[in-house]
Amino acid sequence: MDQKPVVTVTLNPAVDIAADVETVRPDVKLRCGPAQFDPGGGGINVSRAIAKLGGQSTALVASGGATGEMLAAMLAGEAIDAVTIAAGGQTRQSFTARETTTGRLYRFVLPGPDWKPDTEHALLTMLEARCTPGALFVVSGSLPPGADPSLIERMHETASRGGASLIADTSGPVLQALCARTGTPLHTLRMDKDEALTASARPLETPDDFAGYGATLLEAGIARHIVIGLGARGSVGVSVDEQILTSRPVEQPLSAVGAGDSFVGAYALAIANGEDFATALVHGTAAAASAVLTPGTQLCDGDLAVSFRAEVATTRL
Protein backbone atom coordinates (compact mmCIF):
# COMPACT_ATOMS: atom_id res chain seq x y z
CA MET A 1 0.00 0.00 0.00
CA ASP A 2 1.31 3.43 -0.93
CA GLN A 3 1.91 5.90 1.88
CA LYS A 4 -0.77 8.59 2.19
CA PRO A 5 0.56 12.18 2.13
CA VAL A 6 1.79 13.60 5.43
CA VAL A 7 2.07 17.38 5.85
CA THR A 8 3.70 18.71 9.01
CA VAL A 9 3.11 22.28 10.17
CA THR A 10 5.64 24.32 12.16
CA LEU A 11 4.47 27.83 12.97
CA ASN A 12 7.28 28.76 15.36
CA PRO A 13 10.42 27.00 14.07
CA ALA A 14 13.93 27.49 15.39
CA VAL A 15 17.54 27.02 14.54
CA ASP A 16 18.64 24.72 17.34
CA ILE A 17 22.18 25.14 18.64
CA ALA A 18 23.70 22.57 21.00
CA ALA A 19 27.12 22.52 22.64
CA ASP A 20 28.95 21.03 25.62
CA VAL A 21 30.21 23.08 28.54
CA GLU A 22 32.09 21.83 31.59
CA THR A 23 29.90 23.54 34.20
CA VAL A 24 27.14 26.14 34.13
CA ARG A 25 27.98 29.02 36.46
CA PRO A 26 26.72 32.62 36.73
CA ASP A 27 28.65 35.82 35.98
CA VAL A 28 31.50 34.25 33.99
CA LYS A 29 32.13 33.45 30.33
CA LEU A 30 31.32 29.82 29.70
CA ARG A 31 33.62 28.36 27.06
CA CYS A 32 31.68 25.82 25.02
CA GLY A 33 32.80 23.01 22.77
CA PRO A 34 31.98 22.83 19.04
CA ALA A 35 28.39 23.75 18.25
CA GLN A 36 25.86 21.49 16.53
CA PHE A 37 23.27 23.28 14.39
CA ASP A 38 19.94 21.61 13.55
CA PRO A 39 16.59 22.70 12.11
CA GLY A 40 14.08 22.71 14.97
CA GLY A 41 10.45 23.07 15.92
CA GLY A 42 7.86 20.37 16.53
CA GLY A 43 6.60 19.82 13.00
CA ILE A 44 10.08 20.00 11.51
CA ASN A 45 11.29 17.37 13.96
CA VAL A 46 8.32 15.17 13.06
CA SER A 47 9.30 15.42 9.37
CA ARG A 48 12.93 14.64 10.23
CA ALA A 49 11.84 11.59 12.23
CA ILE A 50 9.65 10.39 9.36
CA ALA A 51 12.64 10.68 7.02
CA LYS A 52 14.82 8.67 9.42
CA LEU A 53 12.17 5.96 9.36
CA GLY A 54 12.12 5.81 5.56
CA GLY A 55 8.91 7.78 5.02
CA GLN A 56 8.08 10.99 3.19
CA SER A 57 6.43 14.21 4.29
CA THR A 58 6.08 17.84 3.32
CA ALA A 59 7.05 20.38 5.97
CA LEU A 60 5.15 23.69 5.95
CA VAL A 61 7.34 26.14 7.82
CA ALA A 62 6.58 29.76 8.77
CA SER A 63 9.96 31.50 8.82
CA GLY A 64 11.68 34.80 8.17
CA GLY A 65 14.93 36.73 8.06
CA ALA A 66 18.49 35.47 7.85
CA THR A 67 17.81 32.80 10.45
CA GLY A 68 14.92 31.56 8.33
CA GLU A 69 17.23 31.29 5.32
CA MET A 70 19.67 29.29 7.43
CA LEU A 71 16.82 27.02 8.52
CA ALA A 72 15.75 26.45 4.91
CA ALA A 73 19.30 25.53 3.93
CA MET A 74 19.55 23.00 6.74
CA LEU A 75 16.24 21.39 5.74
CA ALA A 76 17.45 21.14 2.14
CA GLY A 77 20.64 19.54 3.41
CA GLU A 78 18.59 16.81 5.07
CA ALA A 79 16.48 16.31 1.92
CA ILE A 80 13.31 17.45 3.70
CA ASP A 81 10.61 18.64 1.30
CA ALA A 82 9.98 22.06 2.86
CA VAL A 83 7.55 24.78 1.81
CA THR A 84 8.20 28.18 3.39
CA ILE A 85 5.52 30.62 4.50
CA ALA A 86 6.87 34.16 4.88
CA ALA A 87 6.30 35.03 8.54
CA GLY A 88 8.19 38.29 8.89
CA GLY A 89 10.76 39.05 11.54
CA GLN A 90 13.57 36.68 12.38
CA THR A 91 13.08 32.98 12.93
CA ARG A 92 14.08 32.27 16.51
CA GLN A 93 17.04 30.35 17.85
CA SER A 94 17.25 27.97 20.77
CA PHE A 95 20.35 26.89 22.67
CA THR A 96 21.00 23.68 24.57
CA ALA A 97 24.05 23.37 26.80
CA ARG A 98 25.09 19.95 28.10
CA GLU A 99 27.03 20.18 31.33
CA THR A 100 29.73 17.54 30.92
CA THR A 101 30.42 17.21 34.65
CA THR A 102 26.83 16.15 35.39
CA GLY A 103 25.23 15.27 32.05
CA ARG A 104 22.42 17.75 32.72
CA LEU A 105 20.88 19.68 29.83
CA TYR A 106 20.12 23.40 30.02
CA ARG A 107 17.68 24.50 27.33
CA PHE A 108 17.21 28.18 26.44
CA VAL A 109 14.24 28.85 24.14
CA LEU A 110 13.45 32.24 22.59
CA PRO A 111 9.83 33.28 21.85
CA GLY A 112 10.01 33.89 18.08
CA PRO A 113 8.54 36.74 16.00
CA ASP A 114 4.99 38.01 16.38
CA TRP A 115 2.35 36.28 14.27
CA LYS A 116 0.85 38.27 11.39
CA PRO A 117 -2.76 37.90 10.14
CA ASP A 118 -1.63 37.69 6.51
CA THR A 119 0.60 34.76 7.45
CA GLU A 120 -2.46 32.87 8.65
CA HIS A 121 -4.19 33.41 5.29
CA ALA A 122 -1.12 32.11 3.44
CA LEU A 123 -0.94 29.08 5.74
CA LEU A 124 -4.59 28.09 5.27
CA THR A 125 -4.30 28.57 1.50
CA MET A 126 -1.28 26.27 1.36
CA LEU A 127 -3.01 23.66 3.51
CA GLU A 128 -6.12 23.75 1.34
CA ALA A 129 -3.99 23.11 -1.75
CA ARG A 130 -2.58 19.98 -0.08
CA CYS A 131 -5.89 18.52 1.07
CA THR A 132 -6.49 15.11 -0.45
CA PRO A 133 -8.64 12.27 0.90
CA GLY A 134 -6.62 10.33 3.46
CA ALA A 135 -3.88 12.93 3.87
CA LEU A 136 -2.60 13.64 7.37
CA PHE A 137 -1.76 17.09 8.69
CA VAL A 138 0.47 17.03 11.77
CA VAL A 139 0.55 20.22 13.85
CA SER A 140 3.27 20.04 16.46
CA GLY A 141 5.01 22.55 18.69
CA SER A 142 4.23 25.97 20.10
CA LEU A 143 2.43 28.83 18.42
CA PRO A 144 4.35 32.09 17.87
CA PRO A 145 3.57 35.15 20.01
CA GLY A 146 0.28 36.78 19.05
CA ALA A 147 -1.23 33.73 17.35
CA ASP A 148 -4.78 32.93 18.42
CA PRO A 149 -5.05 29.46 20.03
CA SER A 150 -8.09 28.83 17.79
CA LEU A 151 -5.80 28.81 14.73
CA ILE A 152 -5.41 25.03 14.95
CA GLU A 153 -9.20 24.72 14.87
CA ARG A 154 -9.29 26.65 11.58
CA MET A 155 -6.56 24.38 10.23
CA HIS A 156 -8.66 21.38 11.21
CA GLU A 157 -11.71 22.83 9.44
CA THR A 158 -9.61 23.32 6.30
CA ALA A 159 -8.37 19.73 6.49
CA SER A 160 -11.85 18.31 7.03
CA ARG A 161 -13.32 20.12 4.03
CA GLY A 162 -10.70 18.52 1.80
CA GLY A 163 -10.97 15.00 3.22
CA ALA A 164 -7.75 15.21 5.23
CA SER A 165 -7.27 14.53 8.95
CA LEU A 166 -5.33 16.41 11.61
CA ILE A 167 -3.04 15.17 14.36
CA ALA A 168 -2.27 17.79 17.04
CA ASP A 169 0.59 17.67 19.54
CA THR A 170 0.71 20.93 21.47
CA SER A 171 0.45 22.44 24.94
CA GLY A 172 -0.59 25.46 27.00
CA PRO A 173 -3.52 27.65 25.88
CA VAL A 174 -3.69 25.86 22.53
CA LEU A 175 -4.18 22.49 24.22
CA GLN A 176 -6.77 24.01 26.54
CA ALA A 177 -8.66 25.35 23.50
CA LEU A 178 -8.54 21.97 21.77
CA CYS A 179 -9.81 20.20 24.89
CA ALA A 180 -12.83 22.54 24.94
CA ARG A 181 -13.59 22.40 21.22
CA THR A 182 -16.76 21.19 19.51
CA GLY A 183 -17.38 19.98 15.98
CA THR A 184 -15.75 17.27 13.91
CA PRO A 185 -13.25 15.30 16.02
CA LEU A 186 -9.55 15.57 15.32
CA HIS A 187 -7.86 12.40 14.15
CA THR A 188 -5.52 12.36 17.16
CA LEU A 189 -4.79 14.63 20.10
CA ARG A 190 -1.48 13.91 21.83
CA MET A 191 -0.14 15.40 25.04
CA ASP A 192 2.42 14.42 27.65
CA LYS A 193 1.80 13.60 31.31
CA ASP A 194 2.31 17.12 32.66
CA GLU A 195 0.12 18.62 29.94
CA ALA A 196 -2.65 16.12 30.77
CA LEU A 197 -2.41 17.02 34.46
CA THR A 198 -2.76 20.71 33.64
CA ALA A 199 -5.56 20.25 31.09
CA SER A 200 -7.58 17.89 33.28
CA ALA A 201 -7.17 19.94 36.48
CA ARG A 202 -7.43 16.72 38.48
CA PRO A 203 -5.01 14.20 39.99
CA LEU A 204 -3.84 11.53 37.56
CA GLU A 205 -1.28 8.96 38.68
CA THR A 206 -1.67 5.53 37.10
CA PRO A 207 -1.96 4.62 33.42
CA ASP A 208 -5.60 3.75 34.13
CA ASP A 209 -6.14 7.28 35.46
CA PHE A 210 -4.73 8.80 32.27
CA ALA A 211 -6.76 6.40 30.13
CA GLY A 212 -9.88 7.49 32.02
CA TYR A 213 -9.13 11.12 31.26
CA GLY A 214 -8.52 10.24 27.61
CA ALA A 215 -11.89 8.51 27.52
CA THR A 216 -13.64 11.70 28.72
CA LEU A 217 -12.02 13.64 25.86
CA LEU A 218 -13.10 10.93 23.43
CA GLU A 219 -16.67 11.00 24.72
CA ALA A 220 -16.72 14.79 24.36
CA GLY A 221 -15.88 14.43 20.67
CA ILE A 222 -12.49 16.15 20.93
CA ALA A 223 -10.67 13.51 18.86
CA ARG A 224 -11.09 9.96 17.61
CA HIS A 225 -7.82 8.96 19.26
CA ILE A 226 -6.17 10.29 22.42
CA VAL A 227 -2.49 9.64 23.16
CA ILE A 228 -0.84 10.61 26.45
CA GLY A 229 2.92 10.18 26.81
CA LEU A 230 4.02 9.03 30.27
CA GLY A 231 7.76 9.27 29.75
CA ALA A 232 9.63 6.12 30.80
CA ARG A 233 6.31 4.34 31.51
CA GLY A 234 5.32 4.51 27.85
CA SER A 235 2.23 5.93 26.16
CA VAL A 236 -1.46 5.53 26.87
CA GLY A 237 -3.70 5.29 23.83
CA VAL A 238 -7.49 5.59 23.89
CA SER A 239 -9.90 4.97 21.02
CA VAL A 240 -13.54 3.97 20.85
CA ASP A 241 -12.45 0.31 20.76
CA GLU A 242 -9.53 0.12 23.20
CA GLN A 243 -7.50 1.61 26.01
CA ILE A 244 -3.89 0.43 25.97
CA LEU A 245 -0.44 1.18 27.35
CA THR A 246 2.57 0.62 25.10
CA SER A 247 6.03 0.60 26.63
CA ARG A 248 9.63 -0.30 25.84
CA PRO A 249 11.81 0.46 28.90
CA VAL A 250 15.33 1.82 28.38
CA GLU A 251 17.86 1.00 31.10
CA GLN A 252 20.41 3.74 30.46
CA PRO A 253 18.79 6.66 28.62
CA LEU A 254 21.10 9.37 27.30
CA SER A 255 18.57 12.13 26.66
CA ALA A 256 14.77 12.40 26.56
CA VAL A 257 14.97 15.36 24.16
CA GLY A 258 13.35 14.46 20.83
CA ALA A 259 11.46 11.42 22.12
CA GLY A 260 8.03 13.05 21.79
CA ASP A 261 8.60 14.29 18.23
CA SER A 262 10.05 10.89 17.28
CA PHE A 263 6.92 9.23 18.67
CA VAL A 264 4.64 11.49 16.65
CA GLY A 265 6.67 10.99 13.47
CA ALA A 266 6.56 7.20 13.73
CA TYR A 267 2.89 7.22 14.76
CA ALA A 268 1.85 9.46 11.86
CA LEU A 269 3.88 7.45 9.36
CA ALA A 270 2.25 4.22 10.53
CA ILE A 271 -1.23 5.73 10.15
CA ALA A 272 -0.30 7.04 6.69
CA ASN A 273 0.82 3.52 5.78
CA GLY A 274 -2.57 2.08 6.74
CA GLU A 275 -1.65 0.60 10.13
CA ASP A 276 -4.26 0.40 12.89
CA PHE A 277 -4.18 2.51 16.06
CA ALA A 278 -2.52 -0.08 18.29
CA THR A 279 0.22 -0.78 15.74
CA ALA A 280 0.83 2.95 15.28
CA LEU A 281 1.27 3.29 19.05
CA VAL A 282 3.83 0.47 18.99
CA HIS A 283 5.76 2.17 16.18
CA GLY A 284 5.68 5.48 18.06
CA THR A 285 6.83 3.89 21.30
CA ALA A 286 9.72 2.10 19.58
CA ALA A 287 10.87 5.32 17.92
CA ALA A 288 10.70 7.22 21.22
CA ALA A 289 12.74 4.48 22.93
CA SER A 290 15.41 4.74 20.25
CA ALA A 291 15.47 8.54 20.61
CA VAL A 292 16.39 8.42 24.30
CA LEU A 293 19.43 6.35 23.35
CA THR A 294 20.78 9.11 21.10
CA PRO A 295 22.79 11.91 22.71
CA GLY A 296 21.79 15.53 23.20
CA THR A 297 18.99 16.79 20.98
CA GLN A 298 19.16 14.03 18.36
CA LEU A 299 15.97 12.31 17.20
CA CYS A 300 15.22 8.62 16.76
CA ASP A 301 17.58 6.12 15.20
CA GLY A 302 15.71 4.53 12.28
CA ASP A 303 17.28 1.07 12.50
CA LEU A 304 16.92 0.89 16.28
CA ALA A 305 13.33 2.06 16.08
CA VAL A 306 12.43 -0.74 13.68
CA SER A 307 14.21 -3.38 15.78
CA PHE A 308 12.51 -2.17 18.98
CA ARG A 309 9.00 -2.71 17.61
CA ALA A 310 9.07 -6.40 18.48
CA GLU A 311 10.10 -5.51 22.05
CA VAL A 312 7.24 -3.09 22.79
CA ALA A 313 4.86 -4.43 25.44
CA THR A 314 1.15 -3.74 24.95
CA THR A 315 -1.08 -3.79 28.03
CA ARG A 316 -4.86 -3.52 27.89
CA LEU A 317 -6.22 -1.06 30.43
C-alpha positions as CSV (number, residue, x, y, z in Angstrom):
1,M,0.0,0.0,0.0
2,D,1.3,3.4,-0.9
3,Q,1.9,5.9,1.9
4,K,-0.8,8.6,2.2
5,P,0.6,12.2,2.1
6,V,1.8,13.6,5.4
7,V,2.1,17.4,5.8
8,T,3.7,18.7,9.0
9,V,3.1,22.3,10.2
10,T,5.6,24.3,12.2
11,L,4.5,27.8,13.0
12,N,7.3,28.8,15.4
13,P,10.4,27.0,14.1
14,A,13.9,27.5,15.4
15,V,17.5,27.0,14.5
16,D,18.6,24.7,17.3
17,I,22.2,25.1,18.6
18,A,23.7,22.6,21.0
19,A,27.1,22.5,22.6
20,D,29.0,21.0,25.6
21,V,30.2,23.1,28.5
22,E,32.1,21.8,31.6
23,T,29.9,23.5,34.2
24,V,27.1,26.1,34.1
25,R,28.0,29.0,36.5
26,P,26.7,32.6,36.7
27,D,28.6,35.8,36.0
28,V,31.5,34.2,34.0
29,K,32.1,33.5,30.3
30,L,31.3,29.8,29.7
31,R,33.6,28.4,27.1
32,C,31.7,25.8,25.0
33,G,32.8,23.0,22.8
34,P,32.0,22.8,19.0
35,A,28.4,23.7,18.3
36,Q,25.9,21.5,16.5
37,F,23.3,23.3,14.4
38,D,19.9,21.6,13.6
39,P,16.6,22.7,12.1
40,G,14.1,22.7,15.0
41,G,10.5,23.1,15.9
42,G,7.9,20.4,16.5
43,G,6.6,19.8,13.0
44,I,10.1,20.0,11.5
45,N,11.3,17.4,14.0
46,V,8.3,15.2,13.1
47,S,9.3,15.4,9.4
48,R,12.9,14.6,10.2
49,A,11.8,11.6,12.2
50,I,9.6,10.4,9.4
51,A,12.6,10.7,7.0
52,K,14.8,8.7,9.4
53,L,12.2,6.0,9.4
54,G,12.1,5.8,5.6
55,G,8.9,7.8,5.0
56,Q,8.1,11.0,3.2
57,S,6.4,14.2,4.3
58,T,6.1,17.8,3.3
59,A,7.0,20.4,6.0
60,L,5.1,23.7,5.9
61,V,7.3,26.1,7.8
62,A,6.6,29.8,8.8
63,S,10.0,31.5,8.8
64,G,11.7,34.8,8.2
65,G,14.9,36.7,8.1
66,A,18.5,35.5,7.9
67,T,17.8,32.8,10.5
68,G,14.9,31.6,8.3
69,E,17.2,31.3,5.3
70,M,19.7,29.3,7.4
71,L,16.8,27.0,8.5
72,A,15.7,26.4,4.9
73,A,19.3,25.5,3.9
74,M,19.5,23.0,6.7
75,L,16.2,21.4,5.7
76,A,17.4,21.1,2.1
77,G,20.6,19.5,3.4
78,E,18.6,16.8,5.1
79,A,16.5,16.3,1.9
80,I,13.3,17.5,3.7
81,D,10.6,18.6,1.3
82,A,10.0,22.1,2.9
83,V,7.5,24.8,1.8
84,T,8.2,28.2,3.4
85,I,5.5,30.6,4.5
86,A,6.9,34.2,4.9
87,A,6.3,35.0,8.5
88,G,8.2,38.3,8.9
89,G,10.8,39.1,11.5
90,Q,13.6,36.7,12.4
91,T,13.1,33.0,12.9
92,R,14.1,32.3,16.5
93,Q,17.0,30.3,17.8
94,S,17.3,28.0,20.8
95,F,20.3,26.9,22.7
96,T,21.0,23.7,24.6
97,A,24.1,23.4,26.8
98,R,25.1,20.0,28.1
99,E,27.0,20.2,31.3
100,T,29.7,17.5,30.9
101,T,30.4,17.2,34.6
102,T,26.8,16.2,35.4
103,G,25.2,15.3,32.0
104,R,22.4,17.8,32.7
105,L,20.9,19.7,29.8
106,Y,20.1,23.4,30.0
107,R,17.7,24.5,27.3
108,F,17.2,28.2,26.4
109,V,14.2,28.8,24.1
110,L,13.4,32.2,22.6
111,P,9.8,33.3,21.8
112,G,10.0,33.9,18.1
113,P,8.5,36.7,16.0
114,D,5.0,38.0,16.4
115,W,2.3,36.3,14.3
116,K,0.8,38.3,11.4
117,P,-2.8,37.9,10.1
118,D,-1.6,37.7,6.5
119,T,0.6,34.8,7.5
120,E,-2.5,32.9,8.7
121,H,-4.2,33.4,5.3
122,A,-1.1,32.1,3.4
123,L,-0.9,29.1,5.7
124,L,-4.6,28.1,5.3
125,T,-4.3,28.6,1.5
126,M,-1.3,26.3,1.4
127,L,-3.0,23.7,3.5
128,E,-6.1,23.8,1.3
129,A,-4.0,23.1,-1.7
130,R,-2.6,20.0,-0.1
131,C,-5.9,18.5,1.1
132,T,-6.5,15.1,-0.5
133,P,-8.6,12.3,0.9
134,G,-6.6,10.3,3.5
135,A,-3.9,12.9,3.9
136,L,-2.6,13.6,7.4
137,F,-1.8,17.1,8.7
138,V,0.5,17.0,11.8
139,V,0.5,20.2,13.8
140,S,3.3,20.0,16.5
141,G,5.0,22.5,18.7
142,S,4.2,26.0,20.1
143,L,2.4,28.8,18.4
144,P,4.3,32.1,17.9
145,P,3.6,35.1,20.0
146,G,0.3,36.8,19.0
147,A,-1.2,33.7,17.3
148,D,-4.8,32.9,18.4
149,P,-5.1,29.5,20.0
150,S,-8.1,28.8,17.8
151,L,-5.8,28.8,14.7
152,I,-5.4,25.0,14.9
153,E,-9.2,24.7,14.9
154,R,-9.3,26.6,11.6
155,M,-6.6,24.4,10.2
156,H,-8.7,21.4,11.2
157,E,-11.7,22.8,9.4
158,T,-9.6,23.3,6.3
159,A,-8.4,19.7,6.5
160,S,-11.9,18.3,7.0
161,R,-13.3,20.1,4.0
162,G,-10.7,18.5,1.8
163,G,-11.0,15.0,3.2
164,A,-7.8,15.2,5.2
165,S,-7.3,14.5,8.9
166,L,-5.3,16.4,11.6
167,I,-3.0,15.2,14.4
168,A,-2.3,17.8,17.0
169,D,0.6,17.7,19.5
170,T,0.7,20.9,21.5
171,S,0.5,22.4,24.9
172,G,-0.6,25.5,27.0
173,P,-3.5,27.7,25.9
174,V,-3.7,25.9,22.5
175,L,-4.2,22.5,24.2
176,Q,-6.8,24.0,26.5
177,A,-8.7,25.3,23.5
178,L,-8.5,22.0,21.8
179,C,-9.8,20.2,24.9
180,A,-12.8,22.5,24.9
181,R,-13.6,22.4,21.2
182,T,-16.8,21.2,19.5
183,G,-17.4,20.0,16.0
184,T,-15.8,17.3,13.9
185,P,-13.3,15.3,16.0
186,L,-9.5,15.6,15.3
187,H,-7.9,12.4,14.2
188,T,-5.5,12.4,17.2
189,L,-4.8,14.6,20.1
190,R,-1.5,13.9,21.8
191,M,-0.1,15.4,25.0
192,D,2.4,14.4,27.6
193,K,1.8,13.6,31.3
194,D,2.3,17.1,32.7
195,E,0.1,18.6,29.9
196,A,-2.6,16.1,30.8
197,L,-2.4,17.0,34.5
198,T,-2.8,20.7,33.6
199,A,-5.6,20.3,31.1
200,S,-7.6,17.9,33.3
201,A,-7.2,19.9,36.5
202,R,-7.4,16.7,38.5
203,P,-5.0,14.2,40.0
204,L,-3.8,11.5,37.6
205,E,-1.3,9.0,38.7
206,T,-1.7,5.5,37.1
207,P,-2.0,4.6,33.4
208,D,-5.6,3.7,34.1
209,D,-6.1,7.3,35.5
210,F,-4.7,8.8,32.3
211,A,-6.8,6.4,30.1
212,G,-9.9,7.5,32.0
213,Y,-9.1,11.1,31.3
214,G,-8.5,10.2,27.6
215,A,-11.9,8.5,27.5
216,T,-13.6,11.7,28.7
217,L,-12.0,13.6,25.9
218,L,-13.1,10.9,23.4
219,E,-16.7,11.0,24.7
220,A,-16.7,14.8,24.4
221,G,-15.9,14.4,20.7
222,I,-12.5,16.2,20.9
223,A,-10.7,13.5,18.9
224,R,-11.1,10.0,17.6
225,H,-7.8,9.0,19.3
226,I,-6.2,10.3,22.4
227,V,-2.5,9.6,23.2
228,I,-0.8,10.6,26.5
229,G,2.9,10.2,26.8
230,L,4.0,9.0,30.3
231,G,7.8,9.3,29.7
232,A,9.6,6.1,30.8
233,R,6.3,4.3,31.5
234,G,5.3,4.5,27.8
235,S,2.2,5.9,26.2
236,V,-1.5,5.5,26.9
237,G,-3.7,5.3,23.8
238,V,-7.5,5.6,23.9
239,S,-9.9,5.0,21.0
240,V,-13.5,4.0,20.9
241,D,-12.4,0.3,20.8
242,E,-9.5,0.1,23.2
243,Q,-7.5,1.6,26.0
244,I,-3.9,0.4,26.0
245,L,-0.4,1.2,27.3
246,T,2.6,0.6,25.1
247,S,6.0,0.6,26.6
248,R,9.6,-0.3,25.8
249,P,11.8,0.5,28.9
250,V,15.3,1.8,28.4
251,E,17.9,1.0,31.1
252,Q,20.4,3.7,30.5
253,P,18.8,6.7,28.6
254,L,21.1,9.4,27.3
255,S,18.6,12.1,26.7
256,A,14.8,12.4,26.6
257,V,15.0,15.4,24.2
258,G,13.3,14.5,20.8
259,A,11.5,11.4,22.1
260,G,8.0,13.0,21.8
261,D,8.6,14.3,18.2
262,S,10.1,10.9,17.3
263,F,6.9,9.2,18.7
264,V,4.6,11.5,16.6
265,G,6.7,11.0,13.5
266,A,6.6,7.2,13.7
267,Y,2.9,7.2,14.8
268,A,1.9,9.5,11.9
269,L,3.9,7.4,9.4
270,A,2.3,4.2,10.5
271,I,-1.2,5.7,10.2
272,A,-0.3,7.0,6.7
273,N,0.8,3.5,5.8
274,G,-2.6,2.1,6.7
275,E,-1.6,0.6,10.1
276,D,-4.3,0.4,12.9
277,F,-4.2,2.5,16.1
278,A,-2.5,-0.1,18.3
279,T,0.2,-0.8,15.7
280,A,0.8,2.9,15.3
281,L,1.3,3.3,19.0
282,V,3.8,0.5,19.0
283,H,5.8,2.2,16.2
284,G,5.7,5.5,18.1
285,T,6.8,3.9,21.3
286,A,9.7,2.1,19.6
287,A,10.9,5.3,17.9
288,A,10.7,7.2,21.2
289,A,12.7,4.5,22.9
290,S,15.4,4.7,20.2
291,A,15.5,8.5,20.6
292,V,16.4,8.4,24.3
293,L,19.4,6.4,23.4
294,T,20.8,9.1,21.1
295,P,22.8,11.9,22.7
296,G,21.8,15.5,23.2
297,T,19.0,16.8,21.0
298,Q,19.2,14.0,18.4
299,L,16.0,12.3,17.2
300,C,15.2,8.6,16.8
301,D,17.6,6.1,15.2
302,G,15.7,4.5,12.3
303,D,17.3,1.1,12.5
304,L,16.9,0.9,16.3
305,A,13.3,2.1,16.1
306,V,12.4,-0.7,13.7
307,S,14.2,-3.4,15.8
308,F,12.5,-2.2,19.0
309,R,9.0,-2.7,17.6
310,A,9.1,-6.4,18.5
311,E,10.1,-5.5,22.0
312,V,7.2,-3.1,22.8
313,A,4.9,-4.4,25.4
314,T,1.2,-3.7,24.9
315,T,-1.1,-3.8,28.0
316,R,-4.9,-3.5,27.9
317,L,-6.2,-1.1,30.4
